[in-house]
Amino acid sequence: MFLTKIDLDPSRRLARKYLGSPQVMHAVVMKAAGEDTGDGVGRVLWRVDPGASTSLYLLTPSEPDCTQIVSDVGVHDSQARSLDYSPFLNQLDTGQLWAFRLAANPSRSVAQGPGKRGKRYGHVTVEQQRQWLISRTLEYGFEVVPTEAADDAEATRSVVVVRRERPVFNRQRPDTEVRDRVTINRTVYEGVLHVTDPDKLRHALVAGIGRSKAYGCGLMTLARVKRG
């Protein structure tokens, strides 16, 4: 697996087009990933982090060719920075602390009756979105590190929802002319995690968390915890 960071220039015309449509960005990312799109555990994931600078993160099974993305929407004279993710994944161990950032689409399934597939609904309040992640952490091999007041409420508040977006776009069904209207409750979380099961965490990092992975959700990245 390779983790790649590209600095984007939102003032460029194509950058506005890419950033304005998860469907368009998905196509651009898949082209960069090439034919190796992840038949095994790992898969192609991506996330855009806006702010003082806007960055595109890609996680791909093999090193991507980001030449076109950098040329079309990158910051002038910048380059894509790719690193082999395997050494980092291999060093994960029980008890480690890591700061995390995750973009996800928190949702729930509501039963529609006997024999019918449940319908998906997005969680819309900050508390619902927090609880969605908190309730799944052990499944993904970690626990959230609580704040100093270590009761359940404070543990929940130690996961911070730093950004909420609701992109709406059209998606064309494969091999048809039919276009569906798609809405995503993209939620960005930050916090500190405690590794409980390195294998589960490795799987979550390379396979993604939650739904809408093709559209900028599911990618969690880790960083060293800042002290003081």
C-alpha positions in Angstrom: 0.0 0.0 0.0 1.1 3.6 -0.7 0.0 6.8 1.0 0.2 9.9 -1.2 -0.2 13.6 -0.5 -0.8 16.2 -3.1 -1.1 20.0 -2.4 -4.0 21.4 -4.4 -4.6 24.9 -5.6 -8.4 25.6 -5.2 -8.2 28.7 -7.3 -7.5 26.7 -10.5 -10.5 26.0 -12.7 -10.1 22.2 -12.8 -9.5 22.2 -9.0 -12.9 23.8 -8.4 -14.5 21.1 -10.7 -12.7 18.2 -9.0 -13.5 19.5 -5.5 -17.1 20.3 -6.3 -18.0 16.7 -7.3 -17.0 13.5 -5.5 -18.0 11.6 -8.7 -15.4 13.6 -10.7 -12.7 13.3 -8.0 -13.4 9.6 -7.8 -12.7 9.2 -11.6 -9.5 11.2 -11.3 -8.2 9.2 -8.4 -9.0 5.9 -10.0 -7.1 6.9 -13.2 -4.1 7.8 -11.0 -4.3 4.4 -9.2 -4.2 2.6 -12.5 -5.3 -1.0 -12.9 -4.2 -2.1 -9.4 -7.4 -1.0 -7.6 -7.2 -3.4 -4.7 -8.5 -7.0 -5.3 -7.1 -8.0 -1.8 -7.6 -6.4 1.6 -6.4 -2.9 0.5 -8.4 -0.7 -1.8 -8.3 2.8 -3.2 -9.3 5.5 -0.7 -9.0 9.2 -0.8 -9.7 12.3 1.3 -9.5 16.0 0.8 -8.4 18.1 3.8 -9.2 21.8 3.3 -7.7 24.6 5.4 -4.9 27.1 5.2 -3.7 24.7 2.4 -5.8 22.1 0.7 -4.4 18.5 0.5 -5.6 15.4 -1.3 -4.6 12.1 0.3 -4.7 8.9 -1.7 -4.3 5.3 -0.4 -3.6 2.9 -3.2 -2.4 -0.8 -3.5 0.6 0.3 -5.6 2.3 3.6 -6.2 0.0 5.9 -8.2 0.8 8.0 -11.2 -0.3 11.5 -10.0 1.3 13.4 -12.9 -2.0 14.5 -14.3 -3.5 15.5 -11.0 -0.5 17.7 -10.1 -0.5 19.2 -13.6 -4.2 20.0 -13.6 -4.9 21.1 -10.0 -1.7 21.0 -8.0 0.1 24.0 -6.4 2.7 25.5 -8.7 6.0 23.7 -8.7 4.8 21.1 -6.2 5.0 17.3 -6.5 3.0 14.4 -5.2 4.7 12.8 -2.2 4.2 9.0 -2.0 5.5 6.6 0.7 5.4 2.9 1.1 2.7 2.4 3.9 3.8 -1.1 4.8 6.6 -0.3 7.3 4.2 2.0 9.2 1.4 -0.6 9.2 3.8 -3.2 10.4 5.0 -1.2 13.4 1.4 -0.8 14.8 1.2 -2.5 18.2 -1.1 -3.0 21.1 -1.1 -0.1 23.6 0.2 2.6 21.2 -1.4 6.0 21.1 -2.0 7.8 17.9 -3.8 11.0 16.9 -6.3 10.3 14.1 -8.3 12.0 11.4 -11.1 10.2 9.7 -13.6 11.2 7.0 -16.6 9.0 7.1 -20.3 8.8 6.1 -22.1 7.8 9.3 -25.4 6.1 8.5 -27.8 3.6 9.7 -30.1 1.0 8.1 -33.8 1.1 8.7 -35.8 -2.1 8.1 -38.4 -1.8 5.3 -40.4 -5.0 6.0 -40.0 -8.8 5.7 -37.8 -9.8 2.8 -36.9 -6.2 1.9 -33.5 -4.6 2.1 -33.1 -2.0 4.7 -32.9 1.7 3.6 -29.8 3.7 4.5 -30.2 7.1 6.3 -27.4 9.4 7.2 -26.9 10.5 10.8 -27.4 14.3 10.9 -26.6 15.6 14.4 -23.1 15.9 15.8 -24.0 13.6 18.7 -25.4 10.9 16.4 -22.2 11.1 14.3 -20.0 10.9 17.3 -21.8 7.9 18.7 -21.7 6.1 15.3 -17.9 6.1 15.5 -17.6 5.5 19.3 -19.8 2.4 19.0 -17.6 0.8 16.3 -14.1 1.5 17.6 -13.4 -2.0 19.1 -14.5 -3.5 15.7 -11.8 -1.5 14.1 -9.1 -2.4 16.7 -8.9 0.7 18.9 -10.5 2.6 21.7 -10.8 6.4 22.0 -8.6 7.9 24.6 -10.9 9.8 27.1 -10.3 13.2 28.4 -9.2 13.7 32.0 -12.8 13.4 33.3 -13.0 9.7 32.1 -16.7 9.0 32.2 -18.7 7.9 29.2 -19.9 11.4 28.3 -16.3 12.8 28.3 -15.0 9.8 26.3 -17.6 10.6 23.7 -16.6 14.3 23.7 -12.9 13.3 23.2 -13.9 12.5 19.6 -14.3 15.9 17.9 -16.3 16.4 14.7 -14.2 19.1 13.0 -16.1 19.4 9.8 -19.4 18.4 8.3 -20.3 18.5 4.6 -23.3 17.4 2.6 -22.3 17.0 -1.0 -25.0 16.3 -3.5 -24.1 15.0 -6.9 -25.3 12.9 -9.8 -24.0 9.3 -10.3 -24.5 7.4 -13.5 -25.3 3.7 -13.1 -22.7 1.4 -14.8 -23.6 0.5 -18.4 -26.8 2.6 -18.4 -27.9 6.1 -19.1 -29.7 6.3 -15.7 -28.4 8.9 -13.3 -29.1 8.8 -9.5 -29.1 11.8 -7.2 -26.7 11.0 -4.3 -26.3 12.8 -1.0 -23.5 12.1 1.5 -23.2 13.2 5.1 -19.4 13.4 5.0 -18.1 13.9 8.6 -14.5 14.5 9.6 -13.4 13.3 13.0 -10.3 13.9 15.0 -9.1 12.5 18.3 -6.6 10.2 20.0 -6.8 6.4 19.8 -5.4 3.6 21.9 -4.5 0.5 19.8 -6.3 -2.6 21.1 -5.9 -5.0 18.2 -3.2 -4.1 15.6 -4.5 -6.5 13.0 -8.0 -5.1 13.1 -6.6 -1.6 13.0 -4.4 -2.4 10.0 -7.4 -3.8 8.2 -9.5 -0.7 8.9 -6.7 1.6 7.7 -6.3 -0.1 4.3 -9.9 -1.3 3.7 -11.6 1.9 4.9 -14.3 2.7 7.5 -18.0 3.0 6.8 -19.7 3.6 3.5 -19.2 5.8 0.4 -15.5 4.9 0.2 -15.5 5.8 -3.5 -16.6 9.4 -2.7 -14.0 10.6 -0.2 -15.0 8.7 2.9 -13.4 5.9 4.8 -9.8 7.0 5.0 -8.3 7.3 8.5 -4.8 8.6 8.9 -2.6 8.5 12.0 0.0 10.9 13.4 2.1 11.1 16.5 0.4 12.6 19.5 1.5 16.1 20.2 2.7 16.5 23.8 2.1 19.6 25.8 
